[in-house]
């Protein structure tokens, strides 16, 4: 695993975080992680704004952490 720093905060690649989808673009979705950091996930354009997701950090982008969506937490709220 590799360590990184973003805005003075440590993160560990491949760690998982909960987040909320705050916007979409043609390329992917924008997420605010539970600790307040901004993140972006490519190729998940069908996830609606406001959805809660579980994601893992892949790398540090220019402005955001790049993450992969592991799961939508919508199913957990129904149960």
N, CA, C and O atoms as a printed pandas DataFrame, in Angstrom:
     atom_number atom_name residue_name chain_id  residue_number  x_coord  y_coord  z_coord
0              1         N          UNK        A               1    0.831   -1.181    0.000
1              2        CA          UNK        A               1    0.000    0.000    0.000
2              3         C          UNK        A               1    0.873    1.241    0.000
3              4         O          UNK        A               1    2.007    1.226    0.478
4              5         N          UNK        A               2    0.332    2.291   -0.534
5              6        CA          UNK        A               2    1.079    3.536   -0.566
6              7         C          UNK        A               2    0.385    4.572    0.285
7              8         O          UNK        A               2   -0.843    4.602    0.366
8              9         N          UNK        A               3    1.160    5.408    0.909
9             10        CA          UNK        A               3    0.615    6.500    1.703
10            11         C          UNK        A               3    0.560    7.748    0.855
11            12         O          UNK        A               3    1.316    7.881   -0.106
12            13         N          UNK        A               4   -0.321    8.659    1.196
13            14        CA          UNK        A               4   -0.396    9.924    0.493
14            15         C          UNK        A               4   -0.858   11.008    1.430
15            16         O          UNK        A               4   -1.283   10.727    2.551
16            17         N          UNK        A               5   -0.782   12.227    0.990
17            18        CA          UNK        A               5   -1.262   13.352    1.780
18            19         C          UNK        A               5   -2.106   14.233    0.896
19            20         O          UNK        A               5   -1.777   14.460   -0.268
20            21         N          UNK        A               6   -3.189   14.727    1.443
21            22        CA          UNK        A               6   -4.032   15.667    0.738
22            23         C          UNK        A               6   -4.538   16.699    1.725
23            24         O          UNK        A               6   -5.141   16.345    2.739
24            25         N          UNK        A               7   -4.304   17.946    1.447
25            26        CA          UNK        A               7   -4.723   19.042    2.318
26            27         C          UNK        A               7   -4.295   18.815    3.763
27            28         O          UNK        A               7   -5.047   19.111    4.691
28            29         N          UNK        A               8   -3.084   18.287    3.952
29            30        CA          UNK        A               8   -2.568   18.078    5.291
30            31         C          UNK        A               8   -3.155   16.884    6.012
31            32         O          UNK        A               8   -2.864   16.680    7.191
32            33         N          UNK        A               9   -3.977   16.081    5.336
33            34        CA          UNK        A               9   -4.584   14.916    5.968
34            35         C          UNK        A               9   -3.988   13.659    5.368
35            36         O          UNK        A               9   -3.778   13.586    4.158
36            37         N          UNK        A              10   -3.716   12.675    6.199
37            38        CA          UNK        A              10   -3.191   11.414    5.700
38            39         C          UNK        A              10   -4.315   10.548    5.152
39            40         O          UNK        A              10   -5.444   10.602    5.639
40            41         N          UNK        A              11   -4.005    9.763    4.154
41            42        CA          UNK        A              11   -4.914    8.726    3.685
42            43         C          UNK        A              11   -4.089    7.533    3.265
43            44         O          UNK        A              11   -2.921    7.674    2.906
44            45         N          UNK        A              12   -4.674    6.391    3.308
45            46        CA          UNK        A              12   -4.015    5.148    2.936
46            47         C          UNK        A              12   -4.712    4.597    1.703
47            48         O          UNK        A              12   -5.930    4.417    1.710
48            49         N          UNK        A              13   -3.959    4.328    0.647
49            50        CA          UNK        A              13   -4.566    3.748   -0.556
50            51         C          UNK        A              13   -5.245    2.436   -0.213
51            52         O          UNK        A              13   -4.739    1.645    0.583
52            53         N          UNK        A              14   -6.390    2.220   -0.821
53            54        CA          UNK        A              14   -7.217    1.030   -0.672
54            55         C          UNK        A              14   -7.985    0.976    0.647
55            56         O          UNK        A              14   -8.704    0.005    0.883
56            57         N          UNK        A              15   -7.862    1.981    1.514
57            58        CA          UNK        A              15   -8.742    2.055    2.669
58            59         C          UNK        A              15  -10.139    2.396    2.196
59            60         O          UNK        A              15  -10.303    3.049    1.166
60            61         N          UNK        A              16  -11.139    1.968    2.927
61            62        CA          UNK        A              16  -12.517    2.254    2.541
62            63         C          UNK        A              16  -13.099    3.360    3.407
63            64         O          UNK        A              16  -12.786    3.479    4.592
64            65         N          UNK        A              17  -13.957    4.169    2.783
65            66        CA          UNK        A              17  -14.609    5.289    3.442
66            67         C          UNK        A              17  -16.066    5.340    3.017
67            68         O          UNK        A              17  -16.418    4.915    1.917
68            69         N          UNK        A              18  -16.902    5.858    3.890
69            70        CA          UNK        A              18  -18.289    6.155    3.525
70            71         C          UNK        A              18  -18.338    7.565    2.979
71            72         O          UNK        A              18  -17.549    8.424    3.374
72            73         N          UNK        A              19  -19.263    7.798    2.075
73            74        CA          UNK        A              19  -19.404    9.123    1.498
74            75         C          UNK        A              19  -20.798    9.337    0.954
75            76         O          UNK        A              19  -21.615    8.417    0.907
76            77         N          UNK        A              20  -21.058   10.577    0.540
77            78        CA          UNK        A              20  -22.345   10.951   -0.038
78            79         C          UNK        A              20  -22.102   11.570   -1.407
79            80         O          UNK        A              20  -21.240   12.436   -1.556
80            81         N          UNK        A              21  -22.859   11.129   -2.403
81            82        CA          UNK        A              21  -22.747   11.667   -3.757
82            83         C          UNK        A              21  -23.329   13.079   -3.757
83            84         O          UNK        A              21  -24.468   13.291   -3.341
84            85         N          UNK        A              22  -22.534   14.039   -4.229
85            86        CA          UNK        A              22  -22.983   15.440   -4.235
86            87         C          UNK        A              22  -23.169   16.002   -5.636
87            88         O          UNK        A              22  -23.709   17.098   -5.788
88            89         N          UNK        A              23  -22.737   15.279   -6.661
89            90        CA          UNK        A              23  -22.905   15.768   -8.024
90            91         C          UNK        A              23  -22.456   14.740   -9.042
91            92         O          UNK        A              23  -21.804   13.749   -8.714
92            93         N          UNK        A              24  -22.826   15.005  -10.296
93            94        CA          UNK        A              24  -22.466   14.099  -11.386
94            95         C          UNK        A              24  -21.950   14.896  -12.564
95            96         O          UNK        A              24  -22.242   16.083  -12.715
96            97         N          UNK        A              25  -21.172   14.212  -13.401
97            98        CA          UNK        A              25  -20.741   14.763  -14.682
98            99         C          UNK        A              25  -20.792   13.625  -15.689
99           100         O          UNK        A              25  -21.164   12.505  -15.341
100          101         N          UNK        A              26  -20.427   13.900  -16.919
101          102        CA          UNK        A              26  -20.423   12.860  -17.944
102          103         C          UNK        A              26  -19.363   11.794  -17.659
103          104         O          UNK        A              26  -19.461   10.675  -18.163
104          105         N          UNK        A              27  -18.359   12.131  -16.862
105          106        CA          UNK        A              27  -17.264   11.204  -16.581
106          107         C          UNK        A              27  -17.439   10.383  -15.311
107          108         O          UNK        A              27  -16.868    9.298  -15.194
108          109         N          UNK        A              28  -18.218   10.884  -14.360
109          110        CA          UNK        A              28  -18.344   10.168  -13.092
110          111         C          UNK        A              28  -19.117   10.977  -12.063
111          112         O          UNK        A              28  -19.896   11.867  -12.407
112          113         N          UNK        A              29  -18.886   10.650  -10.783
113          114        CA          UNK        A              29  -19.614   11.323   -9.702
114          115         C          UNK        A              29  -18.656   11.974   -8.706
115          116         O          UNK        A              29  -17.532   11.512   -8.503
116          117         N          UNK        A              30  -19.126   13.047   -8.098
117          118        CA          UNK        A              30  -18.391   13.749   -7.052
118          119         C          UNK        A              30  -18.953   13.317   -5.709
119          120         O          UNK        A              30  -20.168   13.233   -5.529
120          121         N          UNK        A              31  -18.055   13.044   -4.765
121          122        CA          UNK        A              31  -18.432   12.507   -3.468
122          123         C          UNK        A              31  -17.791   13.345   -2.373
123          124         O          UNK        A              31  -16.651   13.789   -2.505
124          125         N          UNK        A              32  -18.529   13.558   -1.297
125          126        CA          UNK        A              32  -17.945   14.126   -0.081
126          127         C          UNK        A              32  -17.818   12.983    0.907
127          128         O          UNK        A              32  -18.818   12.379    1.295
128          129         N          UNK        A              33  -16.586   12.682    1.317
129          130        CA          UNK        A              33  -16.358   11.602    2.262
130          131         C          UNK        A              33  -16.795   12.032    3.650
131          132         O          UNK        A              33  -16.944   13.226    3.910
132          133         N          UNK        A              34  -17.005   11.066    4.552
133          134        CA          UNK        A              34  -17.523   11.373    5.879
134          135         C          UNK        A              34  -16.592   12.274    6.695
135          136         O          UNK        A              34  -17.031   12.905    7.656
136          137         N          UNK        A              35  -15.319   12.337    6.322
137          138        CA          UNK        A              35  -14.401   13.235    7.031
138          139         C          UNK        A              35  -14.273   14.601    6.341
139          140         O          UNK        A              35  -13.441   15.419    6.732
140          141         N          UNK        A              36  -15.100   14.845    5.313
141          142        CA          UNK        A              36  -15.134   16.150    4.658
142          143         C          UNK        A              36  -14.292   16.287    3.409
143          144         O          UNK        A              36  -14.380   17.306    2.724
144          145         N          UNK        A              37  -13.480   15.297    3.090
145          146        CA          UNK        A              37  -12.638   15.381    1.891
146          147         C          UNK        A              37  -13.462   15.179    0.630
147          148         O          UNK        A              37  -14.467   14.468    0.638
148          149         N          UNK        A              38  -13.028   15.810   -0.449
149          150        CA          UNK        A              38  -13.686   15.673   -1.746
150          151         C          UNK        A              38  -13.080   14.481   -2.489
151          152         O          UNK        A              38  -11.876   14.233   -2.418
152          153         N          UNK        A              39  -13.942   13.746   -3.206
153          154        CA          UNK        A              39  -13.488   12.582   -3.962
154          155         C          UNK        A              39  -14.238   12.524   -5.291
155          156         O          UNK        A              39  -15.282   13.153   -5.460
156          157         N          UNK        A              40  -13.683   11.756   -6.231
157          158        CA          UNK        A              40  -14.288   11.580   -7.544
158          159         C          UNK        A              40  -14.178   10.115   -7.936
159          160         O          UNK        A              40  -13.144    9.484   -7.718
160          161         N          UNK        A              41  -15.251    9.570   -8.518
161          162        CA          UNK        A              41  -15.251    8.190   -9.016
162          163         C          UNK        A              41  -15.651    8.200  -10.486
163          164         O          UNK        A              41  -16.723    8.694  -10.837
164          165         N          UNK        A              42  -14.796    7.658  -11.344
165          166        CA          UNK        A              42  -15.092    7.547  -12.769
166          167         C          UNK        A              42  -16.123    6.457  -13.024
167          168         O          UNK        A              42  -16.222    5.492  -12.266
168          169         N          UNK        A              43  -16.889    6.621  -14.099
169          170        CA          UNK        A              43  -17.780    5.586  -14.637
170          171         C          UNK        A              43  -18.924    5.168  -13.727
171          172         O          UNK        A              43  -19.411    4.044  -13.844
172          173         N          UNK        A              44  -19.357    6.015  -12.845
173          174        CA          UNK        A              44  -20.500    5.695  -11.994
174          175         C          UNK        A              44  -21.570    6.766  -12.164
175          176         O          UNK        A              44  -22.078    7.309  -11.183
176          177         N          UNK        A              45  -21.905    7.062  -13.405
177          178        CA          UNK        A              45  -22.802    8.179  -13.699
178          179         C          UNK        A              45  -24.261    7.896  -13.374
179          180         O          UNK        A              45  -25.076    8.818  -13.404
180          181         N          UNK        A              46  -24.620    6.653  -13.066
181          182        CA          UNK        A              46  -26.019    6.339  -12.765
182          183         C          UNK        A              46  -26.351    6.438  -11.282
183          184         O          UNK        A              46  -27.517    6.306  -10.909
184          185         N          UNK        A              47  -25.364    6.666  -10.435
185          186        CA          UNK        A              47  -25.615    6.798   -9.004
186          187         C          UNK        A              47  -26.204    8.187   -8.758
187          188         O          UNK        A              47  -25.590    9.184   -9.137
188          189         N          UNK        A              48  -27.386    8.277   -8.129
189          190        CA          UNK        A              48  -28.046    9.573   -7.956
190          191         C          UNK        A              48  -27.402   10.421   -6.863
191          192         O          UNK        A              48  -26.786    9.896   -5.936
192          193         N          UNK        A              49  -27.553   11.737   -6.984
193          194        CA          UNK        A              49  -27.073   12.655   -5.951
194          195         C          UNK        A              49  -27.798   12.345   -4.657
195          196         O          UNK        A              49  -28.992   12.048   -4.663
196          197         N          UNK        A              50  -27.081   12.412   -3.551
197          198        CA          UNK        A              50  -27.651   12.111   -2.250
198          199         C          UNK        A              50  -27.467   10.671   -1.818
199          200         O          UNK        A              50  -27.687   10.341   -0.652
200          201         N          UNK        A              51  -27.064    9.803   -2.744
201          202        CA          UNK        A              51  -26.853    8.394   -2.403
202          203         C          UNK        A              51  -25.633    8.263   -1.497
203          204         O          UNK        A              51  -24.626    8.947   -1.681
204          205         N          UNK        A              52  -25.744    7.379   -0.527
205          206        CA          UNK        A              52  -24.601    7.079    0.342
206          207         C          UNK        A              52  -23.865    5.890   -0.238
207          208         O          UNK        A              52  -24.487    4.906   -0.640
208          209         N          UNK        A              53  -22.544    5.973   -0.285
209          210        CA          UNK        A              53  -21.730    4.935   -0.910
210          211         C          UNK        A              53  -20.559    4.546   -0.018
211          212         O          UNK        A              53  -20.141    5.310    0.853
212          213         N          UNK        A              54  -20.045    3.362   -0.247
213          214        CA          UNK        A              54  -18.825    2.886    0.367
214          215         C          UNK        A              54  -17.788    2.848   -0.735
215          216         O          UNK        A              54  -18.013    2.214   -1.766
216          217         N          UNK        A              55  -16.657    3.510   -0.545
217          218        CA          UNK        A              55  -15.666    3.594   -1.615
218          219         C          UNK        A              55  -14.261    3.386   -1.069
219          220         O          UNK        A              55  -14.007    3.571    0.121
220          221         N          UNK        A              56  -13.352    2.998   -1.960
221          222        CA          UNK        A              56  -11.953    2.806   -1.578
222          223         C          UNK        A              56  -11.078    3.773   -2.362
223          224         O          UNK        A              56  -11.319    4.040   -3.539
224          225         N          UNK        A              57  -10.064    4.289   -1.691
225          226        CA          UNK        A              57   -9.150    5.267   -2.285
226          227         C          UNK        A              57   -8.228    4.565   -3.268
227          228         O          UNK        A              57   -7.634    3.535   -2.947
228          229         N          UNK        A              58   -8.110    5.125   -4.462
229          230        CA          UNK        A              58   -7.184    4.602   -5.461
230          231         C          UNK        A              58   -5.937    5.470   -5.571
231          232         O          UNK        A              58   -4.822    4.950   -5.598
232          233         N          UNK        A              59   -6.114    6.789   -5.633
233          234        CA          UNK        A              59   -4.961    7.678   -5.739
234          235         C          UNK        A              59   -5.394    9.116   -5.481
235          236         O          UNK        A              59   -6.581    9.403   -5.321
236          237         N          UNK        A              60   -4.426   10.002   -5.443
237          238        CA          UNK        A              60   -4.685   11.429   -5.283
238          239         C          UNK        A              60   -4.743   12.075   -6.654
239          240         O          UNK        A              60   -3.774   12.005   -7.410
240          241         N          UNK        A              61   -5.865   12.704   -6.990
241          242        CA          UNK        A              61   -5.985   13.432   -8.241
242          243         C          UNK        A              61   -5.506   14.866   -8.058
243          244         O          UNK        A              61   -4.977   15.216   -7.003
244          245         N          UNK        A              62   -5.687   15.692   -9.077
245          246        CA          UNK        A              62   -5.271   17.089   -8.980
246          247         C          UNK        A              62   -6.048   17.847   -7.920
247          248         O          UNK        A              62   -5.472   18.617   -7.151
248          249         N          UNK        A              63   -7.372   17.628   -7.877
249          250        CA          UNK        A              63   -8.212   18.347   -6.927
250          251         C          UNK        A              63   -8.888   17.454   -5.903
251          252         O          UNK        A              63   -9.230   17.912   -4.812
252          253         N          UNK        A              64   -9.085   16.192   -6.236
253          254        CA          UNK        A              64   -9.841   15.268   -5.387
254          255         C          UNK        A              64   -9.089   13.958   -5.224
255          256         O          UNK        A              64   -8.177   13.644   -5.989
256          257         N          UNK        A              65   -9.489   13.199   -4.211
257          258        CA          UNK        A              65   -9.053   11.814   -4.135
258          259         C          UNK        A              65   -9.794   11.047   -5.225
259          260         O          UNK        A              65  -10.977   11.299   -5.456
260          261         N          UNK        A              66   -9.131   10.132   -5.885
261          262        CA          UNK        A              66   -9.799    9.275   -6.861
262          263         C          UNK        A              66  -10.184    7.990   -6.141
263          264         O          UNK        A              66   -9.343    7.341   -5.521
264          265         N          UNK        A              67  -11.454    7.630   -6.227
265          266        CA          UNK        A              67  -11.960    6.480   -5.497
266          267         C          UNK        A              67  -12.702    5.524   -6.423
267          268         O          UNK        A              67  -13.077    5.882   -7.539
268          269         N          UNK        A              68  -12.903    4.321   -5.945
269          270        CA          UNK        A              68  -13.717    3.324   -6.635
270          271         C          UNK        A              68  -14.908    3.029   -5.725
271          272         O          UNK        A              68  -14.742    2.821   -4.523
272          273         N          UNK        A              69  -16.101    3.012   -6.301
273          274        CA          UNK        A              69  -17.294    2.697   -5.527
274          275         C          UNK        A              69  -17.313    1.188   -5.283
275          276         O          UNK        A              69  -17.270    0.400   -6.227
276          277         N          UNK        A              70  -17.378    0.800   -4.033
277          278        CA          UNK        A              70  -17.447   -0.609   -3.670
278          279         C          UNK        A              70  -18.892   -1.056   -3.492
279          280         O          UNK        A              70  -19.250   -2.180   -3.843
280          281         N          UNK        A              71  -19.726   -0.161   -2.941
281          282        CA          UNK        A              71  -21.107   -0.536   -2.674
282          283         C          UNK        A              71  -21.944    0.711   -2.438
283          284         O          UNK        A              71  -21.437    1.740   -1.991
284          285         N          UNK        A              72  -23.226    0.606   -2.744
285          286        CA          UNK        A              72  -24.182    1.646   -2.388
286          287         C          UNK        A              72  -24.786    1.252   -1.052
287          288         O          UNK        A              72  -25.129    0.087   -0.852
288          289         N          UNK        A              73  -24.922    2.198   -0.135
289          290        CA          UNK        A              73  -25.468    1.898    1.176
290          291         C          UNK        A              73  -26.983    1.978    1.194
291          292         O          UNK        A              73  -27.596    1.831    2.251
292          293         N          UNK        A              74  -27.595    2.207    0.048
293          294        CA          UNK        A              74  -29.055    2.299   -0.063
294          295         C          UNK        A              74  -29.716    1.013    0.430
295          296         O          UNK        A              74  -30.722    1.061    1.138
296          297         N          UNK        A              75  -29.148   -0.142    0.054
297          298        CA          UNK        A              75  -29.730   -1.426    0.436
298          299         C          UNK        A              75  -29.730   -1.620    1.948
299          300         O          UNK        A              75  -30.639   -2.256    2.481
300          301         N          UNK        A              76  -28.736   -1.087    2.648
301          302        CA          UNK        A              76  -28.676   -1.238    4.093
302          303         C          UNK        A              76  -29.760   -0.438    4.794
303          304         O          UNK        A              76  -30.224   -0.831    5.865
304          305         N          UNK        A              77  -30.173    0.684    4.203
305          306        CA          UNK        A              77  -31.191    1.522    4.818
306          307         C          UNK        A              77  -32.565    0.896    4.720
307          308         O          UNK        A              77  -33.415    1.153    5.572
308          309         N          UNK        A              78  -32.809    0.075    3.698
309          310        CA          UNK        A              78  -34.111   -0.564    3.513
310          311         C          UNK        A              78  -34.314   -1.674    4.526
311          312         O          UNK        A              78  -35.416   -1.855    5.044
312          313         N          UNK        A              79  -33.260   -2.413    4.809
313          314        CA          UNK        A              79  -33.361   -3.585    5.690
314          315         C          UNK        A              79  -33.705   -3.227    7.118
315          316         O          UNK        A              79  -33.821   -4.112    7.966
